[in-house]
Amino acid sequence: MAGAVWIITLVGLIYSPDKKEGTADLFRQCPLLLFPFFLLISRFPVYQYRKNLLTLFGLGCVAVIIYLFIDALLTIISFHLPFSALFSIAFINHNFSRPIGLHATYLSMFLSLSFVFFMQCFLEERRFKKRALFVFGMLVLLAGLLQLASRSVLIATIFIFIVAFPLFLPKGTIRFRFITSALVISLLALAGILTISSFKKRYVTELRNDLTTTALNNEDLEPRVKRWEFTMELIAHKPLTGYGSGTEKRILKDIYFENKYYNSFLNGLNAHNEYLSIWLKTGALALGVFLASLLYALILAWKRKDVMFAAFMLCCCIVSFSENIFDVSKGIFFYAIFYSVFIFSLKTAKDE
C-alpha cells in the first residue's frame, strides 16, 4: 500500500494539463513503489534486522543533534554571543538544521521515530547501564525536537506518548506510570516553551497566526489556514477528478496572486496539507484510496501490537495536515523505507 500515492499520481497524469511537472512528481515518488518491490522479490528477512536498523537510525539521529548543538555553540563562541542566544530565533527551527541542509520538520520526524524506539528499548531493557544510555539518547532527541521547533511533529510526538503508546502497554501499574511520566515530561516541555520567548513565539504566536483567517500585513508569512481555504475553493470546482498531477503549484499561484498573497505566490507554496493536495490534484476517489491505505496500516499495526509501526503512521498522518510529505524526496524516502520495513517485518514475524 506504500505505492498507493504513486499509483494515484500515475492516474492523475493521464488527464493532467501539466504533464512535465506531473511526470517529475511521478519519478520523484518512485521509491514508494520500488522499496516494497525490492523487499518482496529479495525475500530479505527484515524482521531479523529491524531492530538493528532502528538502532543505527536512532544513534545516527543522536549524533546529528549533538553535532548541530556543537556547531551552534561554536558559532556563538566565535561571534562572542551570550550562551542564551542558543535559544534565540537565530538558532531554532530551520536555522538549527541549516548546517546539514535538512528541513526542520523532516529531521524532527526522524527524531520522533527514534525517540519512540529508544523508549520501547528502555521499557524492555533490564540492565541499568543500557537503560541509562537510552535515557541519554532520549534526552538528546527531546532537546533536538524542541530546538527544531516543528509544531506538527511535537504535537504528533505528544499524542503518541500520551494517547497511543499506552494502549500498547499492559493494563495496570506499568501503563499508569508511563502515562504519568509522559504527562510530566510534556508539562516540563510546555513550561520551557512558555518561558523562553523565542520558543513561545514559534510554538504559540506563529501557530495562532497560521490559524487565523485574516491576512497579516505586518508579517512575512501569510496564514496557512487561508492557503487551505484557497485550496478548498479550487477543489469545489473539480471535487471528483481534481486538476491532474503536477498542477498544484500553478493553479495555487494564480489564486494567491488574485488574493494578494504575494509571498505565497513568489515562493510557489503548495497547499501544505497532503490530504488537500491529493484531493486538489486527483480528486475525492484518490483521496479515499490514500486514506484507506493509511487506515489499513494503522489497523495492521494495532492487530500486530507493533507500537513502532503505529507511531510511524500516526506521525506521518498528523504531519500530513501541515506538510506535503510526498512532494519532497526526504519525505518520500522516509515513508517508503520505514513503511516497507514495518510491513515486511510484520509479515516475516507472522510467517515464522
C-alpha positions in Angstrom: 0.0 0.0 0.0 3.0 2.3 0.1 2.7 2.5 -3.6 -0.8 3.9 -3.4 0.4 7.5 -3.8 2.5 6.6 -6.8 -0.5 4.9 -8.5 -2.7 8.0 -7.7 -0.1 10.2 -9.3 0.1 8.0 -12.3 -3.7 8.1 -12.8 -3.7 11.8 -12.4 -1.0 12.2 -15.0 -3.3 10.7 -17.7 -5.6 13.8 -17.7 -3.1 16.4 -16.4 -2.5 19.5 -18.5 0.9 19.8 -16.8 2.4 16.6 -18.0 6.0 17.7 -17.4 5.5 18.6 -13.8 3.3 15.6 -13.3 6.0 13.3 -14.7 8.6 14.8 -12.5 6.3 14.1 -9.5 5.9 10.5 -10.7 9.6 9.9 -10.9 10.3 11.6 -7.6 7.8 9.2 -5.9 9.2 6.0 -7.5 10.8 4.9 -4.1 7.2 4.4 -2.8 6.9 1.6 -5.4 10.4 0.4 -5.6 11.3 -0.2 -1.9 8.5 -2.6 -1.2 9.0 -4.3 -4.6 12.7 -4.9 -3.9 12.0 -6.3 -0.4 9.3 -8.5 -1.9 11.5 -10.1 -4.6 14.6 -10.3 -2.4 12.8 -12.1 0.4 15.1 -10.4 2.8 14.5 -11.4 6.4 13.5 -7.9 7.5 12.2 -9.0 10.9 15.7 -10.3 12.0 17.4 -7.0 11.2 14.7 -4.5 12.0 16.0 -3.7 15.5 19.5 -3.2 14.2 18.2 -0.8 11.5 16.3 1.2 14.0 19.2 1.3 16.4 21.6 2.6 13.8 19.0 5.1 12.7 18.4 6.3 16.3 22.1 6.5 17.0 22.6 8.5 13.8 19.9 10.9 14.8 21.5 11.4 18.3 24.9 12.0 16.6 23.4 14.6 14.2 21.7 16.5 17.1 24.9 16.6 19.1 26.8 17.9 16.1 24.1 20.6 15.5 24.3 21.7 19.1 28.1 21.8 19.0 28.0 23.7 15.7 25.6 26.2 17.2 27.7 26.7 20.3 30.9 27.1 18.3 29.1 29.8 16.2 28.0 31.5 19.4 31.6 31.5 20.8 33.0 32.6 17.5 30.8 35.7 17.4 31.1 36.4 21.2 27.4 35.9 21.8 25.9 35.0 25.1 25.1 31.3 25.5 21.4 32.3 25.9 21.5 33.1 22.2 21.2 29.3 21.6 17.5 29.6 22.3 17.0 32.7 20.2 15.3 32.7 16.7 18.8 32.6 15.1 19.4 29.1 16.4 16.0 27.3 16.3 13.8 25.7 13.6 15.4 25.8 10.1 18.3 27.9 11.4 19.3 25.0 13.7 19.2 22.3 11.0 20.7 24.5 8.3 24.3 23.1 8.8 23.2 19.8 7.4 20.8 21.2 4.8 17.7 19.3 6.1 14.2 20.7 6.5 13.5 21.1 10.3 10.1 19.2 10.0 11.5 16.1 8.4 14.5 15.9 10.7 12.0 16.2 13.6 10.1 13.3 12.2 13.3 11.2 12.2 13.9 12.2 15.8 10.3 11.4 16.8 10.5 7.9 15.4 13.9 7.3 17.1 12.5 8.7 20.4 9.7 6.1 20.4 12.2 3.4 19.6 14.5 4.3 22.4 11.5 4.4 24.8 10.5 0.9 23.7 14.1 -0.3 24.3 14.2 1.4 27.7 11.0 -0.4 28.8 12.3 -3.8 27.5 15.8 -3.4 28.9 16.6 -4.5 32.5 20.3 -3.7 32.7 21.0 -0.3 34.3 23.8 0.8 32.0 21.9 0.3 28.9 18.8 1.9 30.3 21.0 4.9 31.2 22.2 5.1 27.6 18.6 5.0 26.3 17.7 7.8 28.7 20.7 9.9 27.4 19.6 9.3 23.8 16.0 10.3 24.6 17.1 13.5 26.3 19.3 14.5 23.3 16.4 13.7 20.9 13.9 15.6 23.0 16.3 18.6 23.1 16.6 18.4 19.4 12.8 18.2 18.9 12.4 21.4 21.0 15.2 23.2 19.2 13.9 22.3 15.7 10.5 23.7 16.8 8.4 21.8 14.4 4.9 22.2 15.8 3.2 19.4 13.9 5.9 16.8 14.9 5.9 17.9 18.5 2.1 17.6 18.6 2.3 14.2 17.0 5.0 13.0 19.5 3.0 14.2 22.5 -0.1 12.5 21.1 1.8 9.3 20.5 3.2 9.2 24.1 0.1 10.3 26.0 -2.6 8.5 24.0 -1.2 5.9 21.5 1.8 4.3 23.2 0.0 3.5 26.5 -2.6 1.4 24.5 0.2 -1.0 23.6 1.3 -1.4 27.2 -0.2 -3.9 29.7 -3.0 -2.5 31.8 -2.3 -1.6 35.3 0.7 -0.1 37.1 3.0 0.0 34.1 0.5 1.9 31.9 -0.3 4.3 34.7 3.3 5.1 35.4 4.1 5.6 31.8 1.1 8.0 31.2 2.1 9.9 34.4 5.7 10.2 33.3 4.7 11.3 29.7 2.4 13.9 31.2 5.2 15.2 33.5 7.7 15.4 30.6 5.0 17.1 28.4 4.3 19.7 31.1 8.0 20.4 31.6 8.4 20.9 27.8 5.4 23.2 27.8 6.8 25.2 30.7 10.1 25.6 28.7 8.2 26.7 25.6 6.2 29.3 27.5 9.2 30.5 29.5 11.7 31.0 26.5 10.4 33.9 24.4 11.7 32.6 21.0 10.0 29.2 21.7 6.8 30.9 22.7 6.8 33.0 19.5 7.4 29.9 17.4 5.1 27.5 19.1 2.3 29.8 20.3 2.3 33.1 18.4 3.1 31.7 15.0 0.7 28.8 15.4 -2.1 31.3 16.3 -1.1 33.4 13.2 -1.1 30.3 11.0 -4.7 29.5 12.1 -6.1 33.0 11.8 -8.4 33.8 8.9 -7.2 37.4 8.5 -4.2 38.3 6.3 -1.3 39.5 8.4 0.1 42.5 6.6 2.8 43.1 9.2 4.1 39.5 8.9 6.4 37.9 6.3 4.3 34.8 6.3 0.7 34.6 5.3 -1.7 32.4 7.4 -1.6 28.8 6.4 -5.3 28.4 7.0 -6.0 30.9 4.3 -4.0 28.8 1.8 -6.1 25.8 2.8 -9.3 27.9 2.1 -7.9 28.9 -1.3 -7.2 25.2 -2.0 -10.8 24.3 -0.9 -12.2 26.9 -3.3 -10.3 25.3 -6.2 -11.4 21.8 -5.1 -15.0 22.9 -5.1 -14.8 23.3 -8.9 -13.5 19.8 -9.5 -14.1 17.7 -6.4 -14.3 14.3 -8.1 -11.4 14.3 -10.5 -9.2 17.1 -9.4 -7.0 19.1 -11.8 -4.4 16.4 -12.6 -0.9 15.5 -11.3 1.6 18.3 -11.3 -1.0 21.1 -11.4 -1.0 22.2 -7.7 1.6 24.9 -7.6 0.5 26.5 -10.9 -3.2 26.8 -10.0 -2.4 27.9 -6.4 -0.1 30.6 -7.7 -2.9 32.1 -9.7 -5.3 32.2 -6.7 -2.5 33.6 -4.4 -1.9 36.4 -6.9 -5.6 37.2 -7.2 -5.9 37.5 -3.4 -2.6 39.4 -3.0 -0.8 36.7 -1.2 2.4 37.7 -2.8 4.8 35.9 -0.5 3.0 32.6 -1.2 2.9 33.5 -4.9 6.6 34.3 -5.3 7.7 31.2 -3.3 5.3 28.9 -5.2 4.0 27.5 -2.0 1.9 24.3 -2.1 -1.2 23.6 0.0 0.9 22.5 2.9 -1.6 19.8 3.6 -1.2 16.3 2.0 -4.9 15.5 2.1 -5.9 18.7 0.4 -3.1 18.3 -2.1 -4.2 14.8 -3.2 -7.8 15.9 -3.4 -6.9 19.0 -5.4 -4.8 17.1 -7.9 -6.5 13.8 -8.3 -10.0 14.1 -6.7 -12.1 12.6 -4.0 -11.7 9.0 -5.1 -7.9 9.2 -4.9 -8.1 10.8 -1.5 -10.3 7.9 -0.4 -7.7 5.4 -1.6 -5.0 7.3 0.2 -7.0 7.4 3.5 -7.8 3.7 3.1 -4.0 2.9 2.8 -3.3 4.9 6.0 -6.2 3.2 7.8 -5.1 -0.3 6.6 -1.6 0.3 8.0 -2.9 1.6 11.4 -5.3 -1.4 11.7 -2.5 -3.8 10.9 -0.2 -2.1 13.4 -2.9 -2.4 16.1 -3.6 -6.1 15.3 0.1 -7.0 15.5 0.6 -4.8 18.6 3.5 -3.0 16.8 4.0 0.3 18.6 6.8 1.4 16.3 4.7 0.9 13.2 1.7 2.7 14.8 3.9 5.6 16.0 5.4 6.0 12.5 2.0 6.0 10.8 0.5 8.4 13.4 3.4 10.8 12.9 3.0 10.8 9.1 -0.8 11.2 9.4 -0.5 14.2 11.7 2.3 15.9 9.9 0.4 15.5 6.6 -2.1 18.1 8.0 0.6 20.7 7.7 3.0 19.4 5.0 3.0 17.8 1.6 5.3 15.0 2.6 5.1 13.2 -0.8 6.3 16.3 -2.7 9.9 16.2 -1.4 12.5 13.4 -1.5 13.2 13.5 2.2 9.5 12.8 3.0 9.1 10.2 0.2 12.2 8.2 1.2 11.4 8.3 4.9 7.9 7.0 4.2 8.9 4.4 1.6 11.8 2.9 3.6 10.1 2.6 7.0 6.6 1.7 5.7 8.2 -1.1 3.8 10.4 -2.2 6.7 7.4 -2.3 9.1 5.1 -4.0 6.7 7.5 -6.7 5.7 8.8 -7.3 9.2 5.2 -7.9 10.3 4.8 -10.5 7.5 8.0 -12.2 8.3 7.2 -12.4 12.0 3.9 -13.8 11.2 5.4 -16.4 8.9 7.9 -17.5 11.5 
